[in-house]
Amino acid sequence: MAWSTWFVYLVAVIGLSLTPGPNSLLAITHGALHGHARTLWTIAGGSVGFVLLIGLTMLGIGSLLLQFPQALTGLKWVGGAYLVWLGIQIWRAPALQLSAPDDAPRPSSRRLFRQGFLAAASNPKALLFYGAFLPQFIDPGRDWRVQFLVIALTFAIVECVVEYGLARAAHRVRPWLERVGRRFNKTCGALFALMGAALPLSR
C-alpha cells in the first residue's frame, strides 16, 4: 500500500470511527456507567472483533484475487454502490436515543471485553461493509498479507483512540448526540454516499 493510499485510508477510517455505530454507542454508554478506565476493556474487545472481521474479509478478497486478478475493479464498483446505499440509510435513520439505568450493576472486566467483542464480531453488516470498504485501498500488485497488517492495525488503533475519547467525554457527548442526532446522521450519511461515489474512481 502506497503512503498516499494509506493516508486516504486513515482519513476514511477516522471519519468512519466518528460515525455512530454499535461499538461507539457502547463506549459512550459504558463510559457514562463505569468510567473511561474500565471502558478500556470494552474497547479492547471491540478492537479484537474488528480485526477478526477484517481478517475474514481480507482472506476472502485474497482468495478471490488469486483466482481472478481483475476482480478488484468489480469489487470497487460494487463496494462503492453499497457505501452509497449505506449513506442513504444513515441519512434516513432516526435520532439517537441513549439511556442508561442509574442502578446498573458493576460488570467484570471479562464481561465488558465480551460485550465489546460481540458488538463488533456479531454484526453481519460489518462484514458486508468491510467487503465494500477495504477493496478501495488494496493494491493487487503487493502482498495482501502485509496490507492486511497495515489495514487492521490502522483501523484498530484509530477505533481505540476514538472510542476512548468518546468514553472520556460520555457525559458531554451523549446529550449532544441526542439533541442534534438527526443532523449528525444526515452529515454522516452524506459523507458515506460521497465516499462511495468517489472511491471507485480513484487509482
N, C-alpha and C positions, 0 to 999 in steps of 0.2 A: 504494500500500500504506500503510495507516494505521500510525502508530507502535506501537499496541498489537499489531497483527498482526505487524509486523516483530520486535517483542520476543519474541513466542511462537515465531516462525520462528528467531530467534537461539538461543533456548534449545534448540529441537529440533535445530538443526544442531550445537550443541556436544555434545549427547548422541549424535548420530549419529557425529560425528567421533571420539568416545571408544570407539565400538563397534569390535571387531576387524574389519578388512577387508583386502583385498589391499594397499592403499597404506599403511595404518598399520603392518601387519606388515613391509612393505618398508622403511619408515622405521626401524623398530626394528632390523631386520637390517643395513641399511646403516649405521646409527648405530654399531652394535657393530663392524662390519667396517672402516669407512672414516672414522669420526668424524663429529661433528654438522655441522661446517662443510661438508664435501664432500657430505653428505646433502642440503644445500640444493638441489643440482641435481636430485636425485630428487624432492624435494618440489615444486620448480618445475614439473617435467614432469607430475607428478600433477595439480597445480592447473590447468594448461592443458588436460589431458584432461577434468577435471571441468567446466570452463567450456564446453568444446566439447559435452559431453553435455547440459548444462543448456540451452545454446543450441538444440540439436536438439529437445529436449523442448519448450521454450517456443515454437519455431516451429510444432510440431505442435499444441500447445494453442491458440496464437493463431489458426491457420488454422481450427481446429475452432470456436472461439468466434465467428469472423466468420460462419460458415455457420449455426451453431446456438448462439445465445447462452445457451440454457437447459442446454446440455450440461455446464456446470461442476458442477451438482449431481450428475449421474450420475457424473462423473469422481471427485468427492469420495467417493462411497459405494463405487465400485469400488476406488479407491485405498486407502480405509480397510480394506477386506476384504483387499487384498494385503498391507498392513502387518501385519495380524493374522496372516496366513499366514506372513509372513517372520519374525515374532516367534516363532512356534511352531518354525520351522526352526532359528533361532538357539538357542532353548531346548534343542533335542534334539542340537545339534552337539557333537562330542567336544571334549575339552580341547585347547587349542593346544599344538603341539609345534614349537618354534622352535630350529633348529640352524644353525650357520654354520661352514664349514670354516676351520681355522686358517691354511691356506696359500693363501687366496683371493688372486688377483692384484689389483693396483690398477687399477680401471677408469678410463676417461677421463670427464671431465665430461659429454661428449656422450652417452656410454653410460649414465651414471646418469640423465640427463634422459630419455633414450629409455625406459629401464626404468620410470621413474615414469609417463611419459605412457601407455605401453602398458598398465600395470597398471590405470589408470583408464579409458582410452578403449576398450580391447578387451573390457571386461566387459559383455556384453549385459544382465545382470541389473541393472546400474546404470541403464541406460536405462529399464527397466521400473520400477525404484524411483523415479526422478525423475518418471516419468509418474504414479505413485501419490502421491508426496510433495508435489510443487510445487502441484498444483491446490488443496490445502488452504489455501494462502496467497494465491492470486491474487484480486484484486478485478476483476470483469469490467467495472466502470464506469470503470476507469482504464487509461491507456496501458500495454499489456502489455510494450512495449519498455523503458519506464522501469523497470517491475517486474523485467524480466529483468536489467537492470544491477544493481539493488539485490540481487536474489536471488543472482546469480552472484558479485558482489563479496563479499557477506557470507559465502557458502559458501567461496570461495577463501581469504579471509583467515583464517577460523576453522580451516579444514583445514590451512593453512600453520602457524599457531601451534601447533595440537595436534600435528601430525606433527613439528615441530621440537622440541617438548617431549619427545616420545617418543624422538627420536633422541638428545637430550642425556642422557636417563635410561635409555638402552638396556640398559646392564649391570645396572641395578636392576629395570627393568620386566619384562624377559624372564623371569627366574627366577620372579617373582611371578605372571605370567600362566600359566606352565607349572604352577605349584603350585595355583592357585585357578581354573584355566581353566573348569571345569565350572560352578562357582558364578557366575563372571563372565558366562558365556554365558546362564545362566538369568536373571540380573538384567537383562541387555540384552534378552533375548527378551521378558521380561515388560513392559519399558518400551515396546518396539516394539508389542506387542499392545495395551497401554493407549492408546498414541498413535493407533493405527489405529482403535480403538473410539471415541475421544473427538473426534478432529479433524473427522470429517464432521458432528458435531452442533454444532460451533462456528459462529459467524457473524462 
